[in-house]
Amino acid sequence: MAKAASSAGISLQINSAYRSDAEQAVLFREAVQKYGSQSAASKWVAPPGRSNHRIGRALDINLGPGVQTWLRANASRYGFSQPMSWEPWHWEHRG
């Protein structure tokens, strides 16, 4: 997918991919502090054990110029989908 995007003049840069449950726990704790509750935080950060990052199926992609438009038009050809519309940077492989 990155090669095809590059051929179209789009640079796909991964901000985050695999992360352990321990790393996810840190992110979730930070989100709870930021948003005030576990319920509010879980809209933006999955609790440990619930993120597809932990199984290597999720990517957070830098949304530089043209990236989101290109992904929406082409990512499905490579087995990727955007399961959460409120997180346009988050893409998952169906594999």
MOCORKA-V652696 format. One record per residue. N is the residue number from 1. RES is the residue in three letters. SS is DSSP state (2 for helix, 1 for strand, 0 for the rest). OMEGA is omega in radians with two decimals (999 if undefined). D_CENTER is the distance of its C-alpha to the mean C-alpha in Angstrom with 2 decimals. Layout:
N_RES_SS_OMEGA_D_CENTER + N_RES_SS_OMEGA_D_CENTER
//
This chain:
1_MET_0_3.14_15.34 + 2_ALA_2_3.13_15.33 + 3_LYS_2_3.12_19.11 + 4_ALA_2_3.12_19.40 + 5_ALA_2_3.13_17.32 + 6_SER_2_3.11_19.51 + 7_SER_2_3.12_22.56 + 8_ALA_0_3.12_21.68 + 9_GLY_0_-3.11_21.42 + 10_ILE_0_3.12_17.65 + 11_SER_0_3.08_16.02 + 12_LEU_0_3.12_12.51 + 13_GLN_0_-3.12_11.54 + 14_ILE_1_3.07_8.78 + 15_ASN_1_-3.09_8.30 + 16_SER_1_3.08_7.03 + 17_ALA_0_3.14_7.43 + 18_TYR_0_2.95_10.11 + 19_ARG_0_-3.12_11.31 + 20_SER_0_3.06_14.50 + 21_ASP_2_3.11_15.54 + 22_ALA_2_3.10_17.54 + 23_GLU_2_3.13_14.75 + 24_GLN_2_3.12_12.87 + 25_ALA_2_3.10_16.32 + 26_VAL_2_3.13_16.69 + 27_LEU_2_-3.13_13.55 + 28_PHE_2_3.09_14.78 + 29_ARG_2_3.12_18.31 + 30_GLU_2_3.13_17.43 + 31_ALA_2_3.08_15.78 + 32_VAL_2_3.10_18.96 + 33_GLN_2_-3.10_21.09 + 34_LYS_2_-3.01_19.40 + 35_TYR_2_3.00_19.41 + 36_GLY_0_3.11_22.58 + 37_SER_0_3.08_21.88 + 38_GLN_2_-3.14_19.75 + 39_SER_2_3.14_19.63 + 40_ALA_2_-3.13_18.43 + 41_ALA_2_-3.05_15.87 + 42_SER_0_3.03_14.38 + 43_LYS_0_-3.04_13.34 + 44_TRP_0_-3.10_10.76 + 45_VAL_0_3.12_10.38 + 46_ALA_0_3.03_11.20 + 47_PRO_0_3.10_14.54 + 48_PRO_0_-3.13_15.20 + 49_GLY_0_-3.09_15.60 + 50_ARG_0_-3.11_13.38 + 51_SER_0_3.05_9.80 + 52_ASN_2_3.00_8.96 + 53_HIS_2_-3.07_7.85 + 54_ARG_2_3.11_11.65 + 55_ILE_2_3.05_12.68 + 56_GLY_0_-3.13_10.81 + 57_ARG_0_-3.05_9.27 + 58_ALA_1_3.07_5.48 + 59_LEU_1_2.93_4.12 + 60_ASP_1_-3.01_3.05 + 61_ILE_1_3.09_6.21 + 62_ASN_0_-3.10_9.26 + 63_LEU_0_3.06_10.73 + 64_GLY_0_-3.09_14.22 + 65_PRO_0_3.05_17.15 + 66_GLY_0_-3.04_16.85 + 67_VAL_2_-3.09_13.33 + 68_GLN_2_3.12_12.11 + 69_THR_2_3.14_15.52 + 70_TRP_2_3.14_15.52 + 71_LEU_2_-3.14_12.29 + 72_ARG_2_-3.12_13.67 + 73_ALA_2_-2.94_16.96 + 74_ASN_2_-2.99_16.23 + 75_ALA_2_-3.11_13.02 + 76_SER_2_3.09_14.85 + 77_ARG_2_-3.10_17.59 + 78_TYR_2_3.07_15.56 + 79_GLY_0_-3.13_14.33 + 80_PHE_1_3.05_10.83 + 81_SER_1_3.13_10.19 + 82_GLN_0_-3.00_8.26 + 83_PRO_0_-3.08_9.29 + 84_MET_0_-3.05_8.97 + 85_SER_0_-3.13_10.87 + 86_TRP_0_3.06_10.81 + 87_GLU_0_-3.05_7.18 + 88_PRO_0_3.12_7.75 + 89_TRP_0_-3.02_5.19 + 90_HIS_1_3.14_2.40 + 91_TRP_1_-3.13_4.74 + 92_GLU_1_3.09_6.92 + 93_HIS_1_-3.11_10.31 + 94_ARG_0_-3.10_13.26 + 95_GLY_0_999_15.46
//
